[in-house]
Amino acid sequence: MIHNCGLIDFPFKGNSFSWVGRRRNGLIKCRLDRALGNEDWHTIFSHTNVEYLRLWGSDHRPILANILSKEKKLSRRFQFDKRWLGKEGLEEAIQLGWGAPIPDEPDLVKKIQSCRRAISNWRKSDAANSNSAQLIEKLTKELDEAQLDEDREPEDILQLKIIGLQDHDGSWIDSEEGIERVAVEYFNNLFTANAHDEEFQILRDVPEIVTNDMNSSLTREVSLEEVKKAVFEMNPTKAPGPDGMTAFFYQRFWPLISADLLATVRSFFDSGTLDPRLNMTNICLVPKAGRPKEMSGFRPISLCNVGYKIISKVLSNRLKRLLPKVISETQSAFVAKRLITDNILIAQENFHALRSSSSCRKKFMAIKTDMSKAYDRVEWPFLRALMKKLGFSPLWVQMCMACIETVSYQVLINALIARIKQAEWMGKIQGLSLSLASPPVSHLLFADDSLFFCKADCQQSEEIITILRQYGEASGQQINFAKSSVMFGSKVQPQTKADIKSILGIHQEGGMGTYLGLPEKIHGSKAQVFAFVQDRPKSRINTWSAKFLSKGGKEILIKSVAQALPTYVMSCFLLPKNIRSKLSSAISNFWWSNKQESKGLHWIAWDKLCSPLSEGGLGFKMFEDFNLALLAKQLWRLVRFPDSLLARVLRGRYFKYSSPLSVKPSYLPSYGWRSMLAARPLLLSGLRKNIGSGFDTRVWSDPWIPSIPARPAKGRLANPDPNLFVNDLIDPGTKRWKVDKLQDLVSPEDVPAILGLHPSLTFSRDLFIWSHTKSGNYTVKTGYLAAQACRRGDCDLPFQGPSVTALQAQSWKIPTSRKIKHFIWQSASGCLATCQRLADRHLGTDRTCPKCGTFEETINHVLFECPPAFQAWSLSQIPIIPNVFPSRSLFTNLDYLFWRAKELGGREETLRNFPWIMWFIWKARNSKVFENTDIHPSDTVQHALKEAESF
């Protein structure tokens, strides 16, 4: 027929079986769809071909017609695969490749090249491909199943290839060579140096901070332990650089390569010169959103060689110890123990003051600037001059410039900070102070996000913009005025606002935007302010592909996406109750929904699902408890780091003469402070004073007795001295407890606990510790568990029969697939939609089993007692014991399969099959209910054993 019509079939690639479906229990494929063209078409477009794409929610494959020239075939990049380990001959090949004789002087790069050649030769051998046939069969089967249950969005697949870009003139370029040219021109323009003043006047106020002792510590000889620490701190499976060797290779073969690696690192530290072959880098382009049409829509990711990253890791590990002294406290990025949330909370206090403080709303303003491509536009001569000005030794500067990408930005912004501080010291800029006791804050920095606070007048505006321009000219960075804004105090005059906007060149007035991703304006209805928090999780779980996920897939999506997205906001603010309820409701609906229903039947209450796996739940997060645990972390940091900028700002405003743990509510507090105070009861429930000198702890009022929760000591006297401190109970000479005094004053039940405490021999300060961790440091994980325990302790549930918690918890320890574990857990939890369970929910009246038509269809009946199910168990080789297994109790049967069957002589390899047998018994039941198809028990067992074996 095609030939008679004068048509010619297009050449094709991919799986040409364009239609896939099921008939009964079989998978059927056929080629129903074709692309045809006449002879003239094939003459004009000689390179035409079609590609059969993957199935996307339909039983027909899309067909993509390509009429352009053939794509340039690129050689496949070598990449070490950890799955090769354990195969015969690999380790021997690596040892031979690494130890092979190399012309000239051997070095790390040459040895890696030799090792790669040895691995490539090994991969072509029979040993490496001995199980290829079985692997191909397994992967083909998995692919067939995946094609009928596709979970990925079409957009996610199409983004794997750039099909065209717009160049700088706006012309559309779709050839391979043209796309390469556009990318190269873009990066050449981005990384081209600008003309600059070699004197760098902006650096004149930068102080010399790095001492000779610091430089000696930075440039000391590298030890083997130091290099090993750098190697094993790396993520073993991250994408490698051009040489293809992952960090896993270096970790796995550390004994073989350590000597050569140490020699390379030491050579670099001695000379300050980096082998350019080590510093070769691949750039991977990741779309920022959607399908970008311009290069600016891609985020470049540098893929560096691991050898280079080891050297830079050693450098950064040494430098990070000095960063708190080198980097200003107003810069929260890159420095340990400084968090982005510090900047957010300080900024929110100042924004709140601009609206509510009588002294700030008339006189002050905030300027938010955005650096356009901040890191990409850094001028390297400026960076070198800045590092020298800070006092770094010439050798260290040379090493850092050789590894510029790893450590450059950490010290870059200090030049700007120095000029701002100098202007503030000279009175040209006045920072915003929340009270007389609070430090003035003139600037907050996080990477390229800058926020400045000063008086709302023309003089200080001129000074700010002058400093920013000088900094931009020297460093090469540019302010993006379109993304910058200025926020004025609520009582600043309109004419003053207009004059300042003209001076700054910033015409966008702030207050309704965001700072570091969170709203600048937090007042009024909190439900409206935080409405955005529920939008992203809902959009992610409501996609069409998410609806077709298995229970295991849904669990991963909920834990890694839906419940993770609000974490950033909850770290700073208490979400309104209705927002938390809507989030929980949306996630619960998604969990119980199926392909046809958007809501589904909720078999178990949400708070039960949020119990830990060990307690019979699924480990989902209760948003209220998690929110409080995150906020308690902020309060904990105020207690443990009282000299941080955030603590000093808040102390001057809210607890000048007290502690954040005992402060009373103040007048017009910010929402950030009110949020932290909401977590105070949780933090107090786990805090205990750790006795050092005893001078800071009151015996009868501070929590220092190690109980759960910690509490003050109990006295023996009716009217004990309220000002008695713990140090009064310690002998100052021996640093031991005064036992006689303890027995006279303290209740006998507390004396043994006190004697178990060990006062500090150096009389260090008494500090609060968190009772729920061995280290004494608060963690969000233990805080969340404590919040859950407090909430459960408020309600005393009545006894409702035997506990199935142990059975539910054991479901997750079975060696089987995640979806089968979920099925076993649902069975133990009573969450299967049998006729009896549906009738109990008033969703039906017939309780009779649809397979046997005799007995009530309970979960135990359908899985164990129904004649087809009983026959399947009889054929399974799992020991059948009369009156023991199968029994009339579901929990007895599960208990038998989980634990007792092995004790009664069952073979371990046979017992591993029982989850699959249960699963296929349930599938056979569903085939009868929904398709009126009877599956013989022998087929059920055969399918179950085959799936168990392939797993």
Buried (B, 14 or more C-beta within 10 A) or exposed (E): EEEEEEBBEBEBEBBBBBBBEEEEEEEEBEEEBBBEBEEEBBEEBEEBBBBBBBBBEEEEBBBBEBBEEEEEEEEEEBEBEEEBEEBEBBBEBBBBBBBBEEEEEBBBBBBBBBBBBBBEEBBEBEEBEEEEEEEEEEEEEEEEEEBEEBBEBBEEEEBEEBEEBBBEEEEEBEEBEBBEBBBEEBBEEEEEEEEBEEEBEBBEBBEEBBEEEBBEEBBEEBEEEBBBEBBEEBEBEEEBBBBBBBBBBBBBBBEBBBEBBBEBBBBBBEEBEBBEBBBBEBEEBEEEEEEBEEBEBBEBEEBBBBBBBBBBBBBBEBBBEBBEEBBBBBBBBBBEEBBBBBBBBBBBBBBBBBBBBEBBBBBBBBBBBBBBBBEEBBBEBBBBBBBBBBBBBEBBBBBBBBBBEBBBBBBBBBBBBBBBBBBBEEEBBBBBBBBEEBBBBBBBBBBBBBBBBBBBBEEBBBBBBEBBEBBBBBBBBBBBBEBBBBBBBEEBEEEBBEBBBEBBEBEBBBBEBEBBEBBBBBEEEBBEBBBBBBEEBBEBBBEEBBBBBBBBBBBEBBBEBBBEBBEBBBBBBBBBEEBBBBBBBBBBBBBBBEEEEEEBBBBBEBBBBBBBBEBBBBBBBBBBBBBBBBBBBBBBBBBBBEEBBBBBBBBBBBBEEEEBBEBEEEEEBBBBBEBBBBBBEBBBBBBBBBBBBBBBBBBBEBBBBBEEBBBBBBBBEEEBEEEBBBBBBBEEEEBEBBEEEBEEBBEEEBBEBBEEBEBBEEBEEBBBBBBBBEEBEBBBEBBBBBBBBBBEEEEEEEEEEEEBBBBBBBBBEBEBBBBBBBBBBBBBBBBBBBBBBBBEEEEEEEBBBBBBEEBEBBBBBBBBBBEBBBBBBEBBBBBEEEEBBBBEEBBBBBBBBBEBBBEEEBEEEBBBBBBBBBBBBBBBBBBBBEEEEEBEBEBBBEBBBEBBEEE
